Amino acid sequence: MRTKRKQPLKIKAEILRCLFEHAEQEAPRECCGLLIGSAENRVVHEMRPSTNRWQQSPESRSTFLSSEARNRFMMAPQDVIFLARSLMTSRPVLGVYHSHIDLPAIFSAIDRKEALFGGQPLYPVSHLILEVRRGRAVAARLFEFQDGIGDFHCTALFGAVSPGPEQREEWPSSC
């Protein structure tokens, strides 16, 4: 399955503020959730926070990472089902987001392992990673899968600034 190169998501300023707040509220655990919007213009209109189930999963208890919800995330099953079902609707999940605690907002080896199956994305969505330093969200990077390189590539950088109310969308800058 070839993945088309897409334009980066546009995230409304209000949603971006909520994403940063969610990341700060969940720290020191990674937050996670879904970005929902219009497939046609790739504008995110809604976020759906999920519970990080990593500490609660049997898999996490049986590994050396048992207490590492600050370095891993596992979305609640109902959110994964919602993601899959949404792809056939007019308001699909456009992206998955999660935070990195006291680490850069880069697509890590663990992120890559969890997002791919057989070298291809499990779901045709973007990935937004929020960077949290000392309990404060400072930036976010958007990643898209690119067939040409067979990997996720940063396509946009969002700063943790408070846009004025006159701004309707947060236009990302280049990575």
N, C-alpha and C positions, 0 to 999 in steps of 0.2 A: 504494500500500500504506500503510494507516494503522498507525502504531505505537502500541500501547496504552501508557498511562502505567503504569509498574511501581513497586513499592516499591523503595527503594534496596537494594542488596546488603548482606548482613551478612557480615562477614569475620571468621573465627576469629582470635583474638589471635595464635596461633602462625603462621598464614599471613601476617598483617599484618607480624609481625616478619621473616619470611622475605622478604617483598616489599621492606621497607626495606633489609635486608642485601643483596639482589640489586642494588638501585639503587646502594648504596654501593660494592659490589665492581666494578660496571661503570664507575663514574665514572672519568674524565671523559666517557665515552661514554654515550649514553642506553641504558638497559636496556629490554627489552620482553618480553612474554609473555602467557600466557592464564590466566584465572581460571575454574575448573571447579567445578561444584556441582550443587545441586538446583534445577531450574526451579520446582518446587512452592513451596518456602519461600525461595528466593533466598539460600541460605547457601552461601558459597564454602568448599569442602572441600579444594581442591587448587589449587596454582599450577603452571604449566608454563612455566618460563623458556625464552625463545627467544634465538637469537643475533641481534644487531643486524647485519644484512647490508648496511647502508647503504654503508659504505666499500668493500665488495666488489662492489657492483652496477655494471653498465655505465652505468646512468642517472646514478649519482652521479659517476662519472668524467667524464661528458660535460657536467657543469654546474659553475657557479661554487661549488657546495657540496661539491666533491669530498672535502674533508677534514673535513666537518662532521657526523660521527657524534655529536658532542656536541649537535647541534641537530635531528637527524633520526633516524628509525629505520625499518627495513624488516625485518619478521619473516622467518625462514627459510621457504622454500616448504612444507616438510613441516608446519609449524605452521599455516599458512593452510589447508592441506588438512585437517588435523586439526580446525580450527575448523569448517569447512563440514560435515564429516561428523558432528561431534558434535551438531549441532543436531537430528538425528533420533534421538538416543539419550536414555536416562534420566539421563545425567550430561553435559549439554551445557556448552559454553563459555558462561559468563554474562557475561564481560567480557574486554576487552583492556587490558593495562596497559603503561605506559611512563613513563620519567622525564624531567624537565626539569632540565638542569644549570645552576645559578646563575640560574634564571628561575622565576617563580611557577608553581604547579601550576594553570594555567588552560588552557582549550581554545583553542589558538592557531589562527590562520588556516591554517597548514600542517596541523595536526591535523584541522581541519574538511575541508579539501580531500581529505585521504587517507581520511577516514571516510565521505564521502558520494559518491553517484553519482546524478546527476539530482535532487539535492535530498533524497534519502532515504538512510538508512544502508545501507552495503554489507552489513552483518550486523546482526541484531537483538540487539546486545550493549551492555552498559554500557562506559564507558571510565574507567579509574582512572589518574590522573596523579600521580606521586610527585615531590615537590619536593626536589632535592638542592642544598644550599648548602655550598660549600667541602668537598665530599666526604662530607657527612653528610646523610642523609635526614631532613627536618624535618616534613613533612606530606604528605598526599595528599588529592586531591579526586576525587569520583566524579561522572561526567557521564552523563546520559541524554538521548536525543533526544526532543524534544517537538514533536509535529505543530503544535500551536497557535502556536508561535513559529517553527517550521521550523528549529530549531537545537538545539544541545546546551546543556543547562542543568545547573548544578551542583546536585546533590541531597544531597550528604553531604561532610563534612570529617572526616578522620581525623588525629589527632595522632601524632607519633612518640614515644609514651610506651611504657614497658615495662609492660604490664598484668601483674598478678599471676597466678600459675598457677590461681587459683580462677576467673578469668574465662574463660568458654568462647567468647564471641564479642565482637568489638569493635563496639559499637553506635555508628554514626556520629552526629555532631552536625550541625546544619543549617549550610549554607554561609553 
